[in-house]
Amino acid sequence: MKNERHGRGFVAAWRRYVRFGSLHLAMPPRRLVGDAKRPSSPYPGDGATLFHWRFGGDDQRGFRMTPKQALTFVETQGVVLESARGGAASLAETVAGGPIRGSWWSHPQANNIFRCSRAIRQSPDVLVCRLVGGKVTYVHRRLWPALVRLAEEFKVDRLAAIQEVHTSTGKHKVNTVPFPDWVPEEVMQGARQLTRDEAARLLQVASSAKPSGKS
């Protein structure tokens, strides 16, 4: 019952976002990523805990972000780090509800972090690359035109797509698709219609950002 209430709260907040353009989820630690006009959050706490403060109530121990909510989180933020910290919001710390000491694999929410991160990695609407500081980064499709427009401002290896595949032996293998081979034609067309300043306003992430963490 409690998780159902959390789910309804998330849906209601998402509807407000669609209508008014303001969804207060976890925010990046220093500046907004993906939406220059999004207002600052009125809720207390550091960026990684805002999602839980809003939807988890006073007792956050029983709250679990679902893969669907994780995908919505990435869409809202635009650019999200998988587990590193700095330069963008961290999925791992958002799922965990706060800062993680050491590896997230040893965190009580490790299984859920893994579930949410795999769902995001498998989404056709999310580019998995190493955009921010060379760490695993998610970029939602809505920002791909801006990313392509600003491609010259990033190291080309930061723009390569990381794709997980399952081999016939059951093992996981990571393939890398170089930029711009992964870019759809409609995204290329959208990029050509953006000025440099327009793209920069959409994609507010510094190429020199240096996140901490291993991923």
Long-range contacts (C-beta under 8 A, 24 or more apart in sequence): 2-62, 3-62, 3-63, 3-64, 6-55, 6-56, 6-57, 6-63, 7-66, 9-54, 9-55, 10-55, 10-69, 10-72, 13-54, 13-55, 14-72, 17-76, 23-76, 24-50, 24-54, 25-50, 25-51, 25-54, 25-73, 25-76, 25-77, 25-94, 26-50, 26-51, 26-73, 26-77, 26-89, 26-93, 26-94, 27-89, 28-77, 28-87, 28-88, 28-89, 29-85, 29-86, 29-89, 30-87, 31-204, 32-204, 33-77, 33-78, 33-79, 33-80, 33-88, 33-89, 33-203, 33-204, 33-205, 34-76, 34-77, 34-78, 34-79, 34-140, 34-142, 34-143, 34-202, 34-203, 34-204, 35-78, 35-202, 36-201, 36-202, 36-204, 46-98, 46-99, 47-89, 48-89, 48-90, 48-93, 48-94, 48-96, 48-97, 48-98, 48-99, 49-97, 49-98, 51-94, 51-97, 52-94, 52-97, 52-98, 56-97, 60-97, 63-97, 64-109, 64-112, 65-94, 65-95, 65-112, 65-116, 66-116, 67-115, 67-116, 67-118, 67-119, 67-120, 68-119, 70-95, 70-116, 70-117, 70-119, 70-120, 71-119, 71-120, 71-123, 71-125, 71-126, 74-120, 74-123, 74-126, 74-138, 74-140, 75-125, 75-140, 75-142, 77-140, 78-139, 78-140, 78-142, 78-143, 78-202, 78-203, 79-131, 79-132, 79-137, 79-138, 79-139, 79-140, 79-143, 79-203, 79-205, 80-137, 80-138, 81-132, 81-135, 81-136, 81-137, 81-138, 81-211, 81-213, 81-215, 82-117, 82-120, 82-128, 82-135, 82-136, 82-137, 82-138, 82-215, 83-113, 83-117, 83-135, 83-136, 83-213, 83-214, 83-215, 84-132, 84-133, 84-135, 84-136, 84-211, 84-212, 84-213, 84-214, 84-215, 85-211, 85-212, 85-213, 86-133, 86-209, 86-210, 86-211, 86-212, 87-132, 87-133, 87-205, 87-206, 87-209, 87-210, 87-211, 88-132, 88-137, 88-205, 88-209, 88-211, 90-213, 91-116, 91-117, 91-120, 91-138, 92-117, 92-215, 103-214, 118-164, 121-162, 121-164, 122-164, 127-161, 127-182, 128-161, 128-162, 128-163, 129-158, 129-159, 129-160, 129-161, 129-162, 130-157, 130-158, 130-160, 130-162, 131-158, 131-159, 131-205, 132-205, 132-209, 132-211, 133-209, 133-210, 133-211, 134-158, 135-211, 135-213, 135-215, 136-162, 136-215, 141-187, 143-202, 143-203, 144-183, 144-184, 144-187, 144-190, 144-191, 145-187, 145-190, 145-191, 145-193, 145-194, 145-199, 146-191, 146-194, 146-198, 146-199, 146-200, 146-202, 146-203, 147-199, 147-203, 148-180, 148-183, 148-187, 148-188, 148-190, 148-191, 149-191, 149-192, 149-194, 149-196, 149-198, 149-199, 150-196, 150-199, 150-200, 150-203, 151-179, 151-180, 153-207, 154-207, 155-207, 158-207
